Amino acid sequence: MSEKLRIAIIGCGGIANGKHMPSLSKIDQVEMSAFCDIVLEKAKLAAQDYGIENAKVYEDYNELLQDPSIDVVHVCTPNSSHADISVAALDAGKHVMCEKPMAKTSEEALRMVEAAKHSGKKLTIGYNNRFRPDSQYLHKVADKGDLGEIYYAKAHAIRRRAVPTWGVFLDEEKQGGGPLIDIGTHALDLTLWMMNNYKPKVVLGTAYHKLGSKKDAANAWGPWDPEKFTVEDSAFGFITMENGATIVLESSWALNSLDVDEAKCSLSGTVGGADMKDGLRINGENHGQLFTTNVKLDSGGVAFYDGKQESDSDLEARLWIESILNDTEPTVKPEEALVVTQILEAIYESAKTGKAVYFNETNVLL
């Protein structure tokens, strides 16, 4: 391994430019030395903006992975290619950060987990909402046991009208689905992480394409093309865990509702509860009286580090790099992300068949 971790970016589009590369550029222990995109001009521009001198650019990720000097690969491509690229990178001896969701299917996600185990390299998934101030605080509260046993939770990912109209978001073949796999995945990851419960028993789901066929619809990013809108516009899941706990998952890009929240969760435990709907609130009972506490958090970033504020993406990137340098587990473990993918897949399957989807004791779909 070189003095600095040498990082390659595969997929130089929106998420790479909006999150990965800006955050990595702030870390002294890394250098971005290779960039790959099927549109070569995107790779060249990324190398110009973020690369070291003489950074290499590629159209084919297989060629990039042959470079033994690369230590870490960030996979920032459409969902359909996450598994193939991640497995190839792990097999080539690289640590891998793959953008969420882990994969289109649980079979693909399992391949990624197995590749990480066989290679001995680290694999993590880009669930950056874990690194927000409210998420970090609430996880400490839940982990300490302040809420008791969390037996009911809601995972919120509802937009009134915010359908992403760029890239391949509306393409079922490339993405595997719509809001459920795009933003519902964040809400579910947060909820499972807070509960520290990764053993689903049965899932019942519904999915709808009710508003996606509308022409000239009001939308935060301009009207969508109904002909290209091949994914659901909303999906909902009812999840029962092995220990009897219940999770309700709601996701939508377009829904006639004013009750909108994204990448948030509500928790109900035997001692107390919490929600992220109007800031972070903790509720409970003390000395015969009910109480609600509005938690005040630092507004500018997740944490203060060396006198600087860190965004959730910056903290995510730093802790990921530190896990490699210190040989510790990443914050987002691949086995946890696998369960998220399994549950999302079960919701889609249940929505298609109208039947509940059952898991066995090893979380394998029956």
C-alpha positions in Angstrom: 0.0 0.0 0.0 1.3 3.4 -0.9 2.0 6.2 1.6 -1.5 7.6 0.8 -4.5 5.5 -0.1 -4.9 5.6 -3.8 -8.6 5.8 -4.8 -10.4 5.1 -8.0 -13.8 6.5 -8.9 -15.9 4.4 -11.1 -18.9 6.4 -12.4 -18.2 10.1 -12.6 -21.8 11.4 -12.6 -24.1 13.2 -10.2 -23.4 11.2 -6.9 -19.7 11.1 -7.5 -19.5 14.9 -8.1 -22.1 15.7 -5.4 -20.8 13.6 -2.6 -17.9 11.2 -3.0 -15.2 13.3 -4.7 -15.7 16.6 -2.8 -15.6 14.7 0.5 -12.6 12.6 -0.4 -10.7 15.7 -1.5 -10.7 17.0 2.1 -8.9 13.9 3.5 -5.1 14.2 3.6 -4.5 10.5 3.7 -6.0 9.8 0.2 -5.4 10.8 -3.4 -7.7 10.2 -6.3 -5.5 8.6 -8.9 -8.0 7.0 -11.4 -11.4 7.8 -12.9 -13.7 5.7 -15.0 -16.9 6.4 -16.9 -18.6 5.0 -20.0 -18.6 8.7 -21.1 -14.9 9.3 -21.2 -15.3 13.1 -21.0 -16.9 12.8 -17.6 -13.9 10.8 -16.4 -11.5 13.4 -17.8 -13.4 16.3 -16.2 -13.4 14.5 -12.8 -9.6 13.8 -13.1 -9.1 17.5 -13.9 -11.1 18.7 -10.9 -10.1 16.1 -8.3 -7.3 13.9 -9.5 -3.6 14.0 -8.7 -1.2 15.0 -11.4 -1.1 12.4 -14.2 -4.3 10.7 -12.9 -5.5 8.0 -15.3 -8.9 7.9 -17.0 -10.7 4.9 -18.3 -13.9 3.9 -20.1 -13.6 0.2 -19.0 -13.5 -0.5 -15.3 -11.9 -3.9 -15.9 -8.8 -2.1 -17.3 -8.7 0.2 -14.2 -8.9 -2.7 -11.8 -5.7 -4.2 -13.3 -3.7 -1.3 -11.8 -2.1 -2.8 -8.6 -1.4 0.6 -7.2 -5.1 1.3 -6.6 -6.1 0.6 -3.0 -9.8 1.7 -2.9 -12.6 1.8 -5.4 -15.8 3.9 -5.1 -18.6 2.6 -7.2 -20.9 5.4 -8.2 -22.8 3.8 -11.1 -26.4 2.9 -11.8 -27.8 0.2 -9.5 -27.7 -2.6 -12.1 -23.9 -2.5 -12.2 -23.2 -2.2 -8.5 -22.7 -5.9 -7.9 -20.6 -6.8 -11.0 -18.2 -3.8 -10.4 -17.9 -4.3 -6.7 -17.2 -8.0 -6.9 -14.6 -7.5 -9.6 -12.9 -4.8 -7.5 -12.9 -6.9 -4.4 -11.5 -9.9 -6.4 -8.8 -7.5 -7.7 -7.8 -6.8 -4.1 -9.4 -3.4 -3.7 -11.5 -2.1 -0.7 -14.9 -1.0 -2.0 -17.3 1.8 -1.1 -20.5 1.2 -3.2 -23.2 3.8 -3.4 -26.6 2.8 -2.1 -28.6 0.8 -2.7 -26.3 -2.2 -2.4 -27.7 -3.9 -5.5 -30.9 -4.5 -7.5 -31.5 -8.0 -6.0 -30.6 -9.9 -2.8 -28.7 -12.5 -4.9 -26.4 -9.8 -6.2 -26.0 -8.3 -2.8 -25.1 -11.7 -1.4 -22.4 -12.1 -4.1 -20.9 -8.8 -2.8 -20.8 -9.9 0.8 -19.2 -13.2 -0.2 -16.6 -11.5 -2.4 -15.6 -9.3 0.5 -15.2 -12.3 2.8 -13.2 -14.3 0.3 -10.9 -11.3 -0.6 -10.4 -10.1 2.9 -11.0 -6.6 1.7 -13.5 -4.1 3.2 -16.9 -3.4 1.7 -19.3 -0.6 2.7 -22.4 0.9 1.3 -23.1 4.7 1.0 -25.9 5.1 3.5 -24.8 8.7 4.4 -27.9 9.5 6.4 -26.5 7.5 9.3 -23.9 10.3 9.6 -26.4 13.2 10.2 -26.4 14.9 13.6 -29.8 13.6 14.5 -29.0 10.1 13.3 -25.8 9.9 15.3 -27.4 11.2 18.4 -30.5 8.9 18.2 -28.3 5.9 17.6 -26.4 6.5 20.8 -29.7 6.9 22.7 -31.1 3.6 21.2 -27.8 1.8 21.6 -27.6 2.8 25.3 -31.0 1.3 25.9 -32.7 4.6 26.8 -35.8 3.6 24.7 -35.9 0.0 26.0 -36.9 -2.7 23.5 -37.9 -1.0 20.2 -40.8 -3.1 19.0 -42.6 -0.6 16.6 -41.1 1.7 14.1 -41.8 3.7 11.0 -39.4 4.4 8.2 -40.3 7.6 6.4 -39.4 8.5 2.8 -42.3 10.5 1.4 -42.1 13.4 -1.1 -45.1 15.3 -2.3 -43.7 16.0 -5.8 -40.0 15.4 -6.2 -39.5 12.9 -9.0 -35.8 12.8 -10.2 -36.0 13.5 -13.9 -32.3 13.1 -14.8 -30.1 10.1 -15.3 -31.7 6.7 -15.1 -33.9 7.1 -12.0 -37.1 6.3 -14.0 -35.6 3.2 -15.7 -36.6 0.0 -14.0 -34.0 -2.1 -15.8 -31.1 0.0 -14.6 -32.4 1.0 -11.2 -34.5 -2.0 -10.1 -37.3 0.2 -8.9 -38.3 3.8 -8.0 -38.7 5.6 -4.7 -38.6 2.4 -2.6 -35.1 1.4 -3.8 -34.0 5.0 -4.1 -35.1 6.8 -0.9 -37.0 4.1 0.9 -33.7 2.3 1.2 -32.2 5.1 3.3 -35.2 5.2 5.7 -35.2 1.4 6.1 -31.4 1.4 6.7 -31.8 4.0 9.4 -34.6 2.2 11.1 -32.9 -1.2 11.2 -29.7 0.4 12.5 -31.5 2.2 15.3 -33.3 -1.0 16.3 -30.2 -3.1 15.9 -32.5 -5.7 14.4 -31.6 -7.5 11.2 -33.8 -10.6 11.3 -37.0 -10.2 9.2 -39.6 -12.9 9.4 -42.4 -11.8 7.0 -43.0 -8.9 4.6 -46.2 -7.6 3.0 -45.9 -4.9 0.4 -47.8 -2.7 -2.1 -46.5 -0.6 -5.0 -48.4 1.9 -7.1 -48.0 3.7 -10.4 -50.8 6.2 -10.0 -49.3 9.6 -10.7 -46.4 8.7 -13.0 -48.6 8.6 -16.0 -49.6 12.3 -15.6 -48.4 14.7 -18.3 -47.0 18.2 -17.4 -47.2 17.3 -13.7 -46.0 19.8 -11.1 -42.6 18.6 -9.9 -39.6 20.1 -8.1 -37.4 19.2 -11.0 -39.8 19.9 -13.8 -42.3 17.6 -15.5 -41.4 14.0 -16.1 -41.9 12.0 -19.3 -44.7 9.5 -18.6 -43.3 7.2 -21.3 -40.0 6.9 -19.5 -41.6 6.5 -16.0 -41.3 2.7 -15.8 -41.0 2.4 -12.0 -43.4 2.8 -9.2 -44.2 6.3 -7.9 -44.9 5.0 -4.4 -44.5 1.8 -2.4 -45.3 0.7 1.1 -44.2 -2.3 3.3 -45.3 -3.9 6.5 -42.4 -5.9 8.0 -42.5 -8.3 11.0 -39.3 -9.3 12.6 -38.4 -12.6 14.1 -38.7 -11.1 17.6 -42.2 -9.8 16.9 -41.2 -6.2 16.2 -43.1 -4.3 13.5 -41.7 -1.8 10.9 -43.9 0.2 8.6 -42.0 1.5 5.6 -43.5 4.3 3.4 -41.8 5.7 0.2 -42.9 7.9 -2.6 -41.6 10.4 -5.1 -45.1 11.7 -5.8 -48.0 11.4 -3.4 -50.9 13.7 -2.6 -49.9 14.2 1.0 -48.6 17.0 3.2 -47.1 14.6 5.6 -43.7 14.5 4.0 -40.5 13.3 5.4 -37.4 11.7 3.9 -34.7 9.5 5.4 -36.2 9.6 8.8 -37.7 7.2 11.3 -40.0 7.0 14.3 -39.3 4.6 17.1 -41.4 3.2 19.9 -39.8 1.2 22.7 -40.8 -0.2 26.1 -39.1 2.7 28.0 -39.4 5.6 25.5 -39.9 6.7 22.0 -38.3 9.0 19.4 -39.0 10.6 16.1 -37.2 12.9 13.6 -40.3 14.6 12.2 -40.0 18.1 13.7 -36.3 18.0 14.7 -35.3 15.2 17.0 -37.7 14.5 19.8 -37.4 12.0 22.6 -40.5 11.0 24.6 -41.2 9.0 27.7 -42.5 8.8 31.2 -40.8 10.0 34.4 -42.1 10.0 37.9 -45.7 9.5 36.7 -45.5 12.2 34.1 -45.2 12.0 30.3 -42.4 14.1 28.8 -41.2 15.2 25.4 -37.7 16.5 24.9 -36.7 18.5 21.8 -33.0 17.7 21.3 -31.0 20.7 20.2 -28.1 19.7 17.9 -25.2 21.6 16.3 -26.8 23.0 13.2 -23.9 23.2 10.8 -22.6 19.7 10.6 -22.4 16.2 12.1 -19.4 16.7 14.2 -16.5 19.1 15.0 -13.2 17.7 13.9 -9.9 19.6 14.1 -11.9 22.7 14.6 -14.0 22.2 11.4 -17.6 21.3 10.9 -18.2 18.1 8.9 -21.2 17.4 6.8 -22.7 13.9 6.9 -20.9 13.1 3.6 -17.6 14.3 4.9 -17.9 12.3 8.1 -19.0 9.2 6.1 -15.9 9.5 3.9 -13.5 10.1 6.8 -14.7 7.2 8.9 -14.6 4.9 5.9 -11.0 5.8 5.2 -10.1 5.5 8.9 -11.6 2.0 9.0 -9.2 1.0 6.2 -6.2 2.7 7.8 -6.9 1.3 11.2 -8.3 -2.0 10.0 -11.6 -1.7 11.9 -15.1 -2.4 10.8 -16.8 0.2 8.6 -19.9 2.0 10.1 -22.1 0.5 7.5 -21.5 -3.3 7.4 -22.2 -5.1 4.2 -24.3 -7.8 6.0 -26.6 -5.0 7.3 -27.0 -3.6 3.8 -27.8 -7.1 2.5 -30.8 -7.3 4.8 -32.0 -3.9 3.6 -31.9 -5.2 0.0 -33.6 -8.5 1.0 -36.5 -6.6 2.6 -36.9 -4.2 -0.4 -36.9 -7.1 -2.7 -39.6 -8.8 -0.6 -41.8 -5.7 -0.7 -41.5 -5.6 -4.5 -42.3 -9.3 -4.7 -45.2 -9.1 -2.4 -46.6 -6.1 -4.4 -46.5 -8.2 -7.6 -48.0 -11.4 -6.2 -50.3 -10.0 -3.6 -48.9 -12.5 -1.1 -46.7 -12.2 2.0 -43.0 -13.1 1.6 -41.5 -15.2 4.3 -37.8 -15.5 5.4 -36.2 -18.5 7.1 -33.9 -18.2 10.1 -30.9 -17.3 8.0 -32.7 -14.4 6.3 -33.1 -16.3 3.0 -36.3 -15.6 1.1 -38.6 -18.7 1.1 
